[in-house]
Amino acid sequence: MTPRPYGLLAELTHACPLRCPYCSNPLELAKRSEELPVAVWERVMAEAAELGVLQVGCSGGEPLLYHGLESVIRRIRSEGMYSNLITSGIGLTLERALRLAEAGLDAVQVSFQSDERETGDQIAGARAHDAKLAACEAIHHAKLTLGINVVLHRRNVSNLREIIHLAERVGAMRLELANVQFAGWAWPNRMALLPLRDQVIEADRIAEEESARLRDRMQIVYVMPDFYGSRPKPCLHGWAQRGITVNPRGDVLPCQAAEAISELRFENVRDHSLREIWSDSDAFNRFRGTDWMLDPCRSCPEREVDFGGCRCQAALLTGDARRADPVCALSPDRPLVDAILRRMETEPADSTWTYRSASTSASLTGAPPLENSARM
């Protein structure tokens, strides 16, 4: 029986004023001319509701740069789904926040790169930190629910307690602390982004302490880095089990990083309904359930718990998306991960990274780019 999707991630545009080196967008970014028109997104929202989707995340790139954002939000509300704007905060003025609230937006998740201006702007590749703080104020004035997201990596994880305090000061109801996933732009930057073991141990301790302290005031979701675990995570609760991603071109993906698996072909909402794609497309059925599994996953008693882990991670590390996630201690490919961790501990730290391409970037007030340097 085909499962029901609960969430839809609508990547409205790849245009963005930031150049974060861990961006999950693919290396080949969609051009503005390729973006879906508003009318197609409105149809997609109606089809998502009919499928049973309860929550829609409007993301990018920077979704504030999509010309029809308010119309999309309005359609999400009319279909009875919960809407969450996932944004850098750049360009989210009080006037814009009020318009989005009037359209029916429920919540806003603002991404921060660090707790303080200099480091945050360096990671973002733009002068953005102060504009993010202003966006949080606008969100409160518009009476929208505020969440904060911080991608953790070697350059900012040592500031974890201060990052949590920042989220507390700006009045966030939820703080998502996810260690970087190595897909998109993070994959070529992995040796500069992967935290050291001592950093991970300390961050885990701090996250537990602060979660207990703020239990009644702010929900903290902390995600450990995959490479330091011994068992894989059930990526999005399993391939094509609960979530759908639609990218700016209209391609429909089982997860936002699925384009890392080069052998897959993704159907497009211009040509097929969301229901057809969810139920019948090869990309969604290729790794759905457990029948596709090879050993050791096929014979593992936890195969319906972790579903073999992350298919994109398996593809990137081994070249074969069917293999067990190499972070698993039972995987024959675990030595690949261990070799990376040994290299991290024994070689000088990689001090350079490649910023996300500016080929589809767009500037919004308050975020002029920094000097184009990848050395930190």
Phi, psi and chi 1 to 4 in degrees:
 res  aa     phi    psi   chi1   chi2   chi3   chi4
   1 MET       -  130.8 -179.8  176.8  177.5      -
   2 THR   -69.2  129.0  -56.0      -      -      -
   3 PRO   -69.1  170.9   25.9  -34.2      -      -
   4 ARG  -101.4  134.5  161.8 -164.9  172.5  174.3
   5 PRO   -79.9  140.9   29.4  -32.4      -      -
   6 TYR  -106.2  -27.2  -72.0   86.0      -      -
   7 GLY  -131.1  146.4      -      -      -      -
   8 LEU  -124.4  127.5  170.3   69.1      -      -
   9 LEU  -101.1  113.6 -178.4   65.1      -      -
  10 ALA  -100.2  102.0      -      -      -      -
  11 GLU   -85.7   96.3  -67.3 -176.7  -26.9      -
  12 LEU   -74.0  -31.2  -59.5  174.2      -      -
  13 THR  -157.3  153.7  179.6      -      -      -
  14 HIS   -95.8   -7.4  -79.6  160.2      -      -
  15 ALA   -63.2  138.8      -      -      -      -
  16 CYS  -159.1  141.3 -172.7      -      -      -
  17 PRO   -79.3  -10.2   29.0  -34.7      -      -
  18 LEU  -102.7  165.6  -53.8 -172.7      -      -
  19 ARG  -133.4   40.4  -61.3 -176.0  -65.1  137.1
  20 CYS   -55.3  132.9  -55.6      -      -      -
  21 PRO   -76.4   -1.8   27.8  -35.2      -      -
  22 TYR  -112.0   12.6   50.9   76.0      -      -
  23 CYS   -54.1  135.9 -179.3      -      -      -
  24 SER   -81.9   -7.5   63.1      -      -      -
  25 ASN   -61.3  150.5  -72.3  162.4      -      -
  26 PRO   -66.3  161.6   25.2  -34.5      -      -
  27 LEU   -65.9  -28.9  -59.9 -175.5      -      -
  28 GLU   -97.8  100.1 -175.4  179.8  -16.1      -
  29 LEU   -82.9  146.5  -61.3  167.8      -      -
  30 ALA   -71.3  138.8      -      -      -      -
  31 LYS   -77.3  157.4  -60.4  179.5  178.5   65.1
  32 ARG   -60.0  -35.6  -60.2  -55.0  -59.2  -90.6
  33 SER   -67.8  -16.2   60.4      -      -      -
  34 GLU   -91.9   -8.3  -63.2  175.6  -47.1      -
  35 GLU   -66.0  147.2  -66.4  172.8    3.4      -
  36 LEU   -64.2  140.2  -69.3  178.4      -      -
  37 PRO   -72.1  162.0   24.0  -32.1      -      -
  38 VAL   -57.0  -41.0  172.6      -      -      -
  39 ALA   -60.6  -36.0      -      -      -      -
  40 VAL   -70.5  -42.2  175.2      -      -      -
  41 TRP   -61.1  -38.6  -83.5  117.2      -      -
  42 GLU   -63.0  -41.0  -70.0  177.8  -27.8      -
  43 ARG   -64.4  -41.4  172.1  174.4   62.2   79.0
  44 VAL   -59.4  -40.3  167.1      -      -      -
  45 MET   -65.7  -39.7  -64.3  -50.7  160.9      -
  46 ALA   -64.1  -40.9      -      -      -      -
  47 GLU   -69.1  -35.3  -67.8  175.9   -8.1      -
  48 ALA   -63.9  -44.3      -      -      -      -
  49 ALA   -62.1  -40.2      -      -      -      -
  50 GLU   -66.4  -29.6 -165.1  -89.2  -26.2      -
  51 LEU   -75.1  -19.7  -99.2  178.5      -      -
  52 GLY   111.4    6.1      -      -      -      -
  53 VAL   -62.3  136.8  167.7      -      -      -
  54 LEU  -106.2  -27.6  -60.8  175.5      -      -
  55 GLN  -136.5  137.5  176.4  171.2  -41.9      -
  56 VAL  -121.4  127.5  178.1      -      -      -
  57 GLY  -100.4  122.4      -      -      -      -
  58 CYS   -95.2  114.6  -66.8      -      -      -
  59 SER  -133.4 -167.3 -179.4      -      -      -
  60 GLY  -159.2 -135.8      -      -      -      -
  61 GLY    39.6 -154.4      -      -      -      -
  62 GLU  -110.6  106.5  174.6   46.7   66.6      -
  63 PRO   -63.2  -21.5   22.1  -33.1      -      -
  64 LEU   -64.6  -17.5  -69.8  168.4      -      -
  65 LEU   -85.1   -8.6  -71.9  166.9      -      -
  66 TYR   -78.4  126.8 -176.7   70.8      -      -
  67 HIS   -65.4  -23.8   65.1   91.3      -      -
  68 GLY  -109.9   26.1      -      -      -      -
  69 LEU   -56.0  -47.8  176.2   60.4      -      -
  70 GLU   -60.6  -37.5  -78.6   81.6   -2.7      -
  71 SER   -66.1  -39.1  -64.0      -      -      -
  72 VAL   -65.3  -43.8  174.7      -      -      -
  73 ILE   -61.2  -42.1  -65.1  -65.9      -      -
  74 ARG   -61.6  -40.0 -164.4  171.0  -68.2  111.8
  75 ARG   -69.4  -37.9 -172.4   55.0  179.6  -96.1
  76 ILE   -58.8  -45.7  -65.3  169.1      -      -
  77 ARG   -63.0  -43.0  169.5   56.0   66.2   89.8
  78 SER   -66.2  -23.9   72.0      -      -      -
  79 GLU   -89.3    1.3  -64.3  -68.2  -16.3      -
  80 GLY    79.7   19.4      -      -      -      -
  81 MET  -101.7  154.9  -63.5  179.9  -68.3      -
  82 TYR   -81.7  137.4 -175.3   89.9      -      -
  83 SER  -118.0  137.3   59.3      -      -      -
  84 ASN  -131.7  123.3 -175.7   24.8      -      -
  85 LEU   -90.4  120.0  179.7   68.8      -      -
  86 ILE  -104.7  108.1  -55.6  165.5      -      -
  87 THR  -140.6  156.2  174.0      -      -      -
  88 SER   -73.3  -16.5   68.5      -      -      -
  89 GLY    87.4  -13.9      -      -      -      -
  90 ILE   -68.8  122.3  -49.4  -57.7      -      -
  91 GLY    91.7   -0.1      -      -      -      -
  92 LEU   -88.6   79.5 -172.0   55.6      -      -
  93 THR   -76.6  169.9   61.4      -      -      -
  94 LEU   -60.3  -42.4  176.3   56.9      -      -
  95 GLU   -59.6  -43.7  179.6 -175.9    5.1      -
  96 ARG   -69.2  -40.1 -170.7   76.2 -170.1  -84.3
  97 ALA   -61.4  -40.3      -      -      -      -
  98 LEU   -66.3  -39.1  -70.6  169.7      -      -
  99 ARG   -64.2  -41.4  -69.4 -151.5  -49.8  -91.5
 100 LEU   -66.8  -39.3  -71.7  164.5      -      -
 101 ALA   -63.8  -41.3      -      -      -      -
 102 GLU   -64.1  -32.7 -176.5 -179.7    6.0      -
 103 ALA   -72.3  -17.0      -      -      -      -
 104 GLY   115.9   11.0      -      -      -      -
 105 LEU   -62.2  138.7 -178.1   64.3      -      -
 106 ASP   -95.9  -42.9  -67.6  -64.5      -      -
 107 ALA  -149.2  159.1      -      -      -      -
 108 VAL  -130.6  131.9 -176.0      -      -      -
 109 GLN  -112.3  115.0  179.0  177.3  -69.5      -
 110 VAL   -98.9  130.8  179.0      -      -      -
 111 SER   -87.4  132.7   66.7      -      -      -
 112 PHE  -116.7  149.6  -84.4   80.6      -      -
 113 GLN   -98.4  -21.7  -77.1   66.5   39.4      -
 114 SER  -165.4  178.8 -175.5      -      -      -
 115 ASP   -87.4  -15.0   61.1  -65.8      -      -
 116 GLU  -132.2  160.8   49.2   87.1   24.7      -
 117 ARG   -61.2  -53.3 -179.0 -174.0  -57.9  110.4
 118 GLU   -60.9  -50.1 -177.5  177.1   -1.1      -
 119 THR   -65.9  -42.1  -58.6      -      -      -
 120 GLY   -60.2  -45.0      -      -      -      -
 121 ASP   -67.7  -35.1  -71.2   -8.9      -      -
 122 GLN   -65.2  -42.7  -75.0  -73.6   -6.0      -
 123 ILE   -67.0  -41.4  -66.0  169.3      -      -
 124 ALA   -72.6  -20.4      -      -      -      -
 125 GLY    71.2   22.2      -      -      -      -
 126 ALA  -160.1  156.8      -      -      -      -
 127 ARG   -80.7   97.3  -64.6 -176.7  177.9   90.9
 128 ALA  -129.8  -22.6      -      -      -      -
 129 HIS   -59.7  -46.7 -172.4   79.4      -      -
 130 ASP   -64.4  -36.1  -71.6  -12.8      -      -
 131 ALA   -66.4  -32.0      -      -      -      -
 132 LYS   -66.6  -42.2  -67.2  171.2 -178.2  -72.0
 133 LEU   -62.0  -41.8  -65.2  174.0      -      -
 134 ALA   -64.3  -37.2      -      -      -      -
 135 ALA   -62.9  -38.8      -      -      -      -
 136 CYS   -61.4  -39.5  -69.0      -      -      -
 137 GLU   -63.7  -42.8  -67.2 -176.3    9.9      -
 138 ALA   -62.9  -38.1      -      -      -      -
 139 ILE   -62.3  -43.5  -68.6  163.0      -      -
 140 HIS   -64.3  -42.8  -75.1  -56.2      -      -
 141 HIS   -63.0  -32.6  -78.3  -61.3      -      -
 142 ALA   -83.8    1.7      -      -      -      -
 143 LYS    60.0   38.8  -65.2 -179.1  170.6   53.9
 144 LEU  -100.0  152.2  -65.7  165.0      -      -
 145 THR   -74.5  131.9  -60.6      -      -      -
 146 LEU  -106.5  129.1  170.8   64.3      -      -
 147 GLY  -123.3  155.7      -      -      -      -
 148 ILE  -122.1  139.7  -60.9  -64.9      -      -
 149 ASN  -123.5  133.0  165.1  -98.2      -      -
 150 VAL  -132.0  122.2 -177.1      -      -      -
 151 VAL   -82.4  122.4  175.1      -      -      -
 152 LEU   -93.7  142.1  -61.6  176.8      -      -
 153 HIS  -159.6 -174.1   49.4   82.8      -      -
 154 ARG   -63.2  -27.1 -164.2 -167.7  -46.4 -179.1
 155 ARG   -80.9  -18.9  -57.0  -75.7  174.7   83.0
 156 ASN  -128.0  -10.5   65.9    4.4      -      -
 157 VAL   -65.9  -25.9   69.8      -      -      -
 158 SER   -70.3  -12.6  -64.4      -      -      -
 159 ASN   -99.9   22.4  -76.5   24.8      -      -
 160 LEU   -59.6  -44.5 -179.8   55.5      -      -
 161 ARG   -61.7  -41.9 -163.2 -178.5  -61.8  -83.7
 162 GLU   -66.3  -34.8  -69.3   79.1    9.6      -
 163 ILE   -63.9  -42.1  -72.0  170.0      -      -
 164 ILE   -64.0  -39.9  -65.5  171.0      -      -
 165 HIS   -64.3  -37.1  -68.9  173.1      -      -
 166 LEU   -60.5  -47.1  168.7   67.9      -      -
 167 ALA   -60.3  -37.1      -      -      -      -
 168 GLU   -65.3  -43.0 -174.6 -179.5    6.5      -
 169 ARG   -65.7  -37.0  -72.1 -162.8  -55.5  -85.5
 170 VAL   -84.5   -0.5  -60.0      -      -      -
 171 GLY    81.4   32.7      -      -      -      -
 172 ALA   -71.1  141.2      -      -      -      -
 173 MET   -86.5  -23.5  -62.6  -66.6  -67.4      -
 174 ARG  -143.8  137.7 -174.4  176.3 -171.4  -88.7
 175 LEU  -126.1  119.1  171.9   60.8      -      -
 176 GLU  -103.6  118.3 -177.5  177.4  -39.8      -
 177 LEU  -115.6   94.8  -59.1  164.2      -      -
 178 ALA  -112.3  120.5      -      -      -      -
 179 ASN   -62.8  145.5  -84.1  -87.6      -      -
 180 VAL   -55.2  135.6   63.0      -      -      -
 181 GLN   -96.7  135.8  -68.3  -69.0  120.5      -
 182 PHE   -89.8   74.0  -65.9  108.4      -      -
 183 ALA  -136.0  169.8      -      -      -      -
 184 GLY    59.1 -133.5      -      -      -      -
 185 TRP   -73.2  -18.5  -67.3   88.0      -      -
 186 ALA   -71.0  -27.9      -      -      -      -
 187 TRP   -61.9  -52.0  176.6 -113.6      -      -
 188 PRO   -67.9  -16.6   20.8  -31.5      -      -
 189 ASN  -100.8   12.8  -72.0  -45.5      -      -
 190 ARG   -60.0  -36.3   59.8 -166.6  177.8  -80.7
 191 MET   -73.6  -20.1  -63.7  -50.9  -65.3      -
 192 ALA   -91.8  -15.5      -      -      -      -
 193 LEU  -104.1  -31.3  -68.5  168.0      -      -
 194 LEU   -62.4  124.7 -173.5   64.8      -      -
 195 PRO   -71.6  159.5   25.5  -33.1      -      -
 196 LEU   -80.1  158.4  -61.9  170.0      -      -
 197 ARG   -58.4  -44.0 -172.4  178.0  -59.2  -84.0
 198 ASP   -61.7  -37.0  -72.3  -11.8      -      -
 199 GLN   -64.3  -41.1  -70.7 -180.0  -52.5      -
 200 VAL   -65.4  -43.6  171.7      -      -      -
 201 ILE   -62.2  -44.7  -67.8  171.1      -      -
 202 GLU   -68.1  -40.6  178.3   65.6    4.2      -
 203 ALA   -63.3  -38.9      -      -      -      -
 204 ASP   -62.1  -40.6 -171.3   47.8      -      -
 205 ARG   -65.8  -45.4 -176.6 -174.3   67.6   80.3
 206 ILE   -64.6  -43.0  -69.3  171.0      -      -
 207 ALA   -60.2  -40.3      -      -      -      -
 208 GLU   -66.5  -44.0 -174.2  174.1  -11.0      -
 209 GLU   -61.5  -49.0  -75.3 -178.0    2.1      -
 210 GLU   -70.9  -33.1  -67.6  -67.2  -52.4      -
 211 SER   -62.1  -40.7  -65.5      -      -      -
 212 ALA   -66.9  -42.0      -      -      -      -
 213 ARG   -65.0  -37.5 -178.6  178.4   68.4   84.5
 214 LEU  -102.4   15.5  -64.9  167.2      -      -
 215 ARG   -50.0  -39.5 -176.7  180.0  -63.9  113.2
 216 ASP   -93.3   -1.4  -62.6  -32.1      -      -
 217 ARG  -119.8  -32.9  -76.0  179.5  -78.5  162.6
 218 MET  -151.0  129.1 -179.5  171.6   67.1      -
 219 GLN   -78.9  127.1  179.6 -169.6   15.5      -
 220 ILE  -113.0  122.0  -62.9  178.6      -      -
 221 VAL  -108.8  114.4  178.1      -      -      -
 222 TYR  -115.4  125.5  174.0   73.4      -      -
 223 VAL  -113.9  115.8 -178.1      -      -      -
 224 MET   -64.5  150.8  -75.6  -80.8  -70.3      -
 225 PRO   -67.5  135.2   21.6  -30.1      -      -
 226 ASP   -55.7  -42.0  -72.9    0.0      -      -
 227 PHE   -63.7  -22.7  -78.8   27.0      -      -
 228 TYR   -94.9    3.6  -73.5   99.7      -      -
 229 GLY   -95.1  168.7      -      -      -      -
 230 SER  -110.8   -9.5   60.6      -      -      -
 231 ARG  -129.7  145.3  -55.0  -65.3  -67.3 -173.6
 232 PRO   -75.9  154.5   29.2  -34.1      -      -
 233 LYS   -85.0  148.0  -61.2 -177.5 -179.2   73.7
 234 PRO   -75.9   88.0   28.0  -32.3      -      -
 235 CYS   -51.8  118.5 -175.7      -      -      -
 236 LEU    50.6   36.3  -64.3  179.1      -      -
 237 HIS    63.3   25.7  -55.7  -77.6      -      -
 238 GLY   105.3  146.2      -      -      -      -
 239 TRP   -59.4  124.2 -177.0  -88.5      -      -
 240 ALA    54.5   40.1      -      -      -      -
 241 GLN  -102.3  -41.1  -66.9  -68.6  -45.9      -
 242 ARG  -133.4  -17.7  -63.5 -168.8 -174.1 -179.8
 243 GLY  -129.6  153.6      -      -      -      -
 244 ILE  -130.6  139.1  -53.6  173.3      -      -
 245 THR  -117.7  133.2  -65.3      -      -      -
 246 VAL  -117.1  121.0 -178.4      -      -      -
 247 ASN   -86.6  174.0   72.9   14.7      -      -
 248 PRO   -58.8  -28.2  -26.8   36.1      -      -
 249 ARG   -78.9  -15.7  -62.7 -176.0 -177.2   94.1
 250 GLY   101.9    1.3      -      -      -      -
 251 ASP   -68.7  139.8  -64.1  -30.6      -      -
 252 VAL  -106.6  124.9 -173.8      -      -      -
 253 LEU  -121.5  147.9  -43.0  173.8      -      -
 254 PRO   -70.0  -23.7  -19.1   33.1      -      -
 255 CYS  -153.8  162.5   79.4      -      -      -
 256 GLN   -68.7  -16.8   65.1 -168.1   85.3      -
 257 ALA  -100.8    5.1      -      -      -      -
 258 ALA   -62.3  -19.6      -      -      -      -
 259 GLU   -66.0  -10.1  -71.0  172.5  -74.6      -
 260 ALA   -67.1  -18.0      -      -      -      -
 261 ILE   -94.6   96.1  -55.0  175.4      -      -
 262 SER   -65.4  -22.9   59.1      -      -      -
 263 GLU   -75.2  -14.9   68.8 -164.7   67.9      -
 264 LEU   -85.5  145.0  -66.0 -179.6      -      -
 265 ARG  -114.9  129.6  176.8 -179.1  176.8  -86.8
 266 PHE  -106.6  131.8  -57.6  103.0      -      -
 267 GLU   -74.7  160.8  -55.1  -67.0  -13.5      -
 268 ASN  -120.2  142.3 -165.7  -75.7      -      -
 269 VAL   -69.1  -13.1  -66.8      -      -      -
 270 ARG   -70.7  -23.9  -61.2  177.7 -166.4  -97.2
 271 ASP  -109.9  -24.9  -53.7  -45.7      -      -
 272 HIS  -139.8  155.8  -57.6  -81.3      -      -
 273 SER   -74.9  158.3   72.1      -      -      -
 274 LEU   -61.8  -37.2 -150.5   57.2      -      -
 275 ARG   -63.2  -44.3  178.2  175.9  -68.8  -80.2
 276 GLU   -60.2  -44.3  -71.3  174.6  -44.4      -
 277 ILE   -66.8  -46.1  -62.7  170.0      -      -
 278 TRP   -61.0  -42.0  171.5 -100.5      -      -
 279 SER   -87.1  -38.0  -59.8      -      -      -
 280 ASP  -116.5  -16.2  -57.4  -31.9      -      -
 281 SER   -70.6  148.4   70.9      -      -      -
 282 ASP   -62.0  -41.1  174.2   66.9      -      -
 283 ALA   -60.5  -37.3      -      -      -      -
 284 PHE   -78.9  -28.9  -85.8   73.9      -      -
 285 ASN   -92.7  -11.9  -75.6  -62.0      -      -
 286 ARG   -58.4  -43.3 -176.3   75.6   66.7   91.5
 287 PHE  -123.3   20.9  -54.3  113.4      -      -
 288 ARG   -77.7  136.5 -178.8  178.9  -94.3  154.4
 289 GLY    76.7 -142.6      -      -      -      -
 290 THR  -131.3   -7.4   59.6      -      -      -
 291 ASP   -63.3  -26.2  -70.4  -14.2      -      -
 292 TRP   -75.9  -12.8   59.5  -89.2      -      -
 293 MET   -68.9  145.8  -70.0 -179.6  174.5      -
 294 LEU   -99.9  164.5  -52.9  174.1      -      -
 295 ASP   -70.8  146.9  -81.7  -33.4      -      -
 296 PRO   -84.2   -6.2   32.2  -37.7      -      -
 297 CYS   -64.0  -42.2  -63.9      -      -      -
 298 ARG   -57.0  -37.2  179.9 -178.4  -68.7  -85.8
 299 SER  -100.0    5.8   56.2      -      -      -
 300 CYS   -80.6  132.9  179.4      -      -      -
 301 PRO   -66.7  -13.4   22.0  -32.5      -      -
 302 GLU  -101.8   16.2  -64.3 -171.6   26.3      -
 303 ARG   -64.1  -26.4   63.8 -175.7  177.4  -82.9
 304 GLU   -98.2   11.3  -66.6 -173.3    3.7      -
 305 VAL  -103.3  -50.7  175.7      -      -      -
 306 ASP  -105.3   -7.4   59.1   37.7      -      -
 307 PHE    52.0   31.9  -62.4   97.8      -      -
 308 GLY    81.3    1.6      -      -      -      -
 309 GLY    81.1 -154.7      -      -      -      -
 310 CYS   -84.7  120.6  178.8      -      -      -
 311 ARG   -69.6  -35.9  -62.3  -60.6   86.3 -136.5
 312 CYS   -66.7  -40.2  -58.6      -      -      -
 313 GLN   -65.5  -39.7 -164.4  154.2 -106.2      -
 314 ALA   -62.2  -42.8      -      -      -      -
 315 ALA   -65.5  -43.7      -      -      -      -
 316 LEU   -67.9  -38.3  -72.0  167.4      -      -
 317 LEU   -85.1  -33.4  -77.3  166.2      -      -
 318 THR  -114.3  -17.0   75.0      -      -      -
 319 GLY    85.4    0.9      -      -      -      -
 320 ASP  -136.8  110.6 -173.4  -10.6      -      -
 321 ALA   -69.3  -10.9      -      -      -      -
 322 ARG   -82.8  -16.2  -62.3  172.2  -58.3  166.4
 323 ARG   -75.8  159.2  -64.3 -179.8   71.3   82.8
 324 ALA   -59.6  143.7      -      -      -      -
 325 ASP   -53.3  122.9 -171.6  -26.9      -      -
 326 PRO   -63.8  -11.3  -25.4   36.2      -      -
 327 VAL   -73.3  -17.4  -55.0      -      -      -
 328 CYS   -70.8  133.8 -178.2      -      -      -
 329 ALA   -63.4  -21.3      -      -      -      -
 330 LEU   -88.4   -8.8  -58.2  177.2      -      -
 331 SER   -74.4  136.2  168.6      -      -      -
 332 PRO   -65.8  -12.4   22.9  -33.0      -      -
 333 ASP   -97.7    5.6  -61.1  -51.1      -      -
 334 ARG   -56.1  -32.7  175.7   66.9 -159.1 -163.4
 335 PRO   -56.2  -25.7  -30.1   37.7      -      -
 336 LEU   -63.5  -41.7  -64.5  172.6      -      -
 337 VAL   -70.7  -43.6  173.5      -      -      -
 338 ASP   -61.1  -36.0  -68.0  -25.6      -      -
 339 ALA   -65.4  -39.3      -      -      -      -
 340 ILE   -64.0  -43.0  -67.7  172.9      -      -
 341 LEU   -66.0  -38.9  -64.8  178.4      -      -
 342 ARG   -64.2  -41.1  -77.4 -164.4  -57.6  -87.1
 343 ARG   -61.9  -39.0  179.2 -179.4  169.4 -168.6
 344 MET   -60.1  -38.4  -69.4  -70.1  -57.7      -
 345 GLU   -84.0  -21.2  -60.3  -65.5  -21.8      -
 346 THR  -109.6  -21.7   58.4      -      -      -
 347 GLU  -101.9  155.5  -65.8 -175.2    9.7      -
 348 PRO   -57.3  143.9  -22.1   32.4      -      -
 349 ALA   -60.9  136.7      -      -      -      -
 350 ASP   -73.1  117.8 -170.5  -18.1      -      -
 351 SER   -98.7    8.2   60.9      -      -      -
 352 THR  -122.7  154.2   63.0      -      -      -
 353 TRP  -148.7  166.3   58.4   35.1      -      -
 354 THR  -102.9  122.5  -60.0      -      -      -
 355 TYR   -69.7  153.5  -78.8  115.1      -      -
 356 ARG   -53.9  142.4  178.0 -168.2 -170.6  -88.8
 357 SER   -59.0  144.1  169.9      -      -      -
 358 ALA   -93.2    9.8      -      -      -      -
 359 SER   -62.7  -28.6   62.1      -      -      -
 360 THR  -119.5   17.6   65.0      -      -      -
 361 SER   -70.5  157.0  -67.4      -      -      -
 362 ALA  -144.3  142.9      -      -      -      -
 363 SER   -91.5  141.8  -66.0      -      -      -
 364 LEU  -123.0  154.9  -73.0  167.9      -      -
 365 THR   -51.2  131.1  -57.6      -      -      -
 366 GLY    96.9    1.5      -      -      -      -
 367 ALA  -135.8   57.7      -      -      -      -
 368 PRO   -66.3  145.0   24.9  -32.9      -      -
 369 PRO   -67.2  150.6   24.9  -33.0      -      -
 370 LEU   -79.4  171.2  -64.7  174.2      -      -
 371 GLU   -56.2  137.4 -177.5 -178.8   -7.4      -
 372 ASN   -75.4   82.4 -174.0   15.9      -      -
 373 SER  -132.8  135.3  170.8      -      -      -
 374 ALA  -101.7    0.2      -      -      -      -
 375 ARG   -93.4  128.3 -174.6  167.2  -65.9  -82.9
 376 MET  -107.7      -  -53.3  -65.8  -76.4      -
